Amino acid sequence: MPKMIGRLLLIILFVSVAALPFAETETRASANKIYRVPMIDTIEKGLHAFLKRSFDEAENAGAEVIFLEINTPGGFIDAASDIAKLMDETSQKIKIIAYINDDALSAGAFLALHADKIYMSPRGRIGAAAAIVSSGNAAAEKATSAWIAAMKNAAESSGRKIIYAEAMANGETELPEYGLGKGELLTLTASEALKVRYSDGTVTSFKELLKETGYENAEVVSTTETISESIARFVTHPIVVPILLSVAGLGLVLELYSPGFGVPGSMGVTALVLFFYGHLVAGLAGYETIILFGIGVVLIIAEFFLPGGIAGVIGSLAIFGSIIMAGGNPMYMAISVLIAVAIVIIGMVIIMKFFGKKLHLLNKVVLMDTTDTESGYVSNVNRVELLGRMAKTSTPLRPSGAIELDKERIDVVSEGSYIDKGKSVMIVKVEGSRIVVRETEEKGEIES
């Protein structure tokens, strides 16, 4: 019996040892997972949130590599810098391979250089990485110099010749072998990039890329943007931000002219909700900005019931502060706020000019009517019955003075000349409190 038990244990041990290679193979196969993450369209702050989620998901799933599929005309330097930092941190745990499926221009070229390897499609391009501000013009010399240095650092960190990265960002760099003179930026085709080792290979499809990199049998997980991330990418775009703020301001101002709460107010509130929602999803704003904005709104509402105007001023500052805090770049957000304020002021002037008589709320606090004589308004009683009456001056007129008529002392002015005391005058004009007299030799109806 003991011998049988011993033999059984030996058999179990032998089977276990023999199964170890198969178990290891199975474990390796289950871990052989890759992530395919797209980087398309303009590079802006909202893209960072999507890439951060995708990279974290890949890390938590134990992925071996992330394929970053790039097709972008470029974007904004501050957003690209944040994404580059994210790529550097992620590549310490997971390999990142960039697949340029058409274009990696401007900021796209900068980000491709932060990948561990670069592959391109036959029609792919990389380069033309000048520093451009949001207005579309070239950046200032200081910003351009910093951007050129960042491009050179990205190339050097990935073991590539920095001269080509410099030529992509600096129009003063000459490369005669590529027909590149001063004032031109370098853009490499797939074959040119492969030649100078700015590409590790040219593939016609993602399937071929997997085969080329040895992952043809791996499980591919493709990530896509959620609706929230798509909205965040749109509303955090530097061009969209001032438009949203302008719509919000104009909508709320127009609502002041309308009874109840209608379309303008709805548009204004919707624009504000989109603004803060997008910046929250993108990770640019925190809930403290929402709280500060809410405090500002409460203070402005309180201004209608409190005297002094202090609550309104503090409330306005709180709202502007919350908007500036919501963005990643305070300077740009301040400019966006100023643009929106200018548009709102222009809109208010137009509305006051053409629709001022139809105001609803503001006509309760703004005097819209004129008090002119033609409309029947005078500052004093208009004593037209005095016209043509004769009187005597009780004081000299220089040109103002007094006359006495029906034992009443009346302040008058002469037509311009000096009139001595005790002279006969005729009342020739009455304009409210202004009574004009003229000296005359006629005795007429004079009473003293």
C-alpha positions, 0 to 999 in steps of 0.5 A, a space after each residue: 500500500 505504501 508503495 502504491 501511494 509512493 508511485 501515485 505521488 511520483 506520477 502526479 509530480 511527473 505530470 505536474 512538471 511536464 505541464 509547467 511549460 504548457 501552463 507558462 505558455 498559456 499565461 504568456 498568451 493571455 498576457 499577450 495583449 496590445 492596445 490600439 489608441 488613435 491620435 487624430 485631428 487637432 492636438 488640444 487639451 481635451 485629447 490629454 484626458 482621452 489618452 490618459 484614460 487609454 494608457 491607464 486602461 492598457 497598464 491595468 490590463 497588463 498590455 505589452 505595447 501601445 500602438 499610437 495611431 497618429 494622423 494629425 495636422 498638429 495643434 497647440 504647444 501646451 497641450 503637446 507638452 502635457 501629452 509628451 510628459 504622459 507618453 514619457 511616464 507611460 513608456 517606462 512601463 509599457 512600450 509605445 509604438 507610433 504608427 503615422 497613418 498619413 500625417 504627423 505634422 507640427 505637434 504631431 511630429 513632436 509627439 511621434 518622437 516621444 514614442 519608442 519606435 516609429 512606423 509609417 504608412 507609404 503616404 505618411 509624412 512627418 515634420 513642418 513643426 513650426 511654433 504657431 499661436 492660436 491666431 495662426 501666426 508664428 509664435 514670438 522668438 522666445 516661444 519659438 526658441 523653446 519649441 526648437 529646443 523641445 524638438 531637439 530634446 525629443 529627437 535626442 532622447 529617442 536616439 535620432 539625429 537632432 539636425 532633422 528635428 531642428 529643421 522641422 521646427 526652425 526655418 533657418 536650418 538648411 539641408 541642401 540634400 533635401 532642397 531645403 533652404 532658409 525660410 522652409 521647414 523640413 517635412 519627411 516622406 516615409 522613404 526619407 524618414 526611413 533613410 534618416 532613421 526617423 522611421 523604423 519601417 514602412 507598412 501598408 496597414 495596421 495588420 502588416 504593422 502587427 506582423 512586422 513588430 511580432 504581434 500578429 497573434 496578439 489580442 488587439 484592444 482598440 480604444 475610442 473616445 467616449 461622448 464625454 471626451 468628444 465633447 471635452 475635446 470640442 469645447 476646450 479647443 482654444 478657438 471654441 472657448 471664446 465663442 462659447 463664452 461670447 454666446 453665454 454672455 450675449 444669451 444672458 444679456 439678451 435674457 434681461 430684455 425678455 419677459 420670463 426665461 426664453 431662448 437667449 437665456 437657455 443658450 447662455 446657460 447651455 454654453 456655460 454648462 458646456 464650458 465647465 463640463 468640458 473642462 471638468 472632463 478634460 481634467 483642467 478644472 476642479 469642482 472649486 471653480 464650479 463653487 466659485 462660479 455659483 458664489 458669483 451668480 448668487 452675489 449678482 442676484 443679491 445685487 438686485 436687492 442690496 444697495 451699494 453695488 459691492 455685491 455685484 462687483 464681487 460677484 462679477 470678479 468671482 465669475 471671471 475668476 472661476 472661468 480663468 481658473 477652469 482653463 489650463 492656461 490662465 493667460 489664454 483664458 483671460 484673453 478669451 474672457 476679454 474677447 467675450 466681454 468686448 463682444 457682449 458690450 458691442 452687442 449691448 450697444 446695438 441692442 440699446 440703440 435699435 431695441 431700447 424702447 422694448 426693454 423688459 427688465 433694464 427699462 426699470 433701472 435705466 431711464 430710456 425717456 427724454 424730457 424735452 420741451 417738444 414732449 411737453 416736459 419743462 423743468 419749471 412752469 413755462 410762463 408764456 402769458 408774460 410774452 409781450 408784457 412791459 415792465 421796468 428793470 428793478 436792477 441793472 441787467 448785466 445781462 441778467 438781473 430782475 424786473 418788477 411786474 405786477 408787484 412781482 420780482 422776476 429774474 430775467 436776462 437781456 438779449 445781450 446788451 447792458 440795461 440800466 435800472 429803471 428802464 422800460 423793457 418788453 418780455 420777448 421770450 420765455 423758455 421755462 425759467 429763462 425769461 428774455 427781455 429787450 429794452 424799449 422806449 414804449 410806455 405800453 402796459 407797465 405796472 410797478 
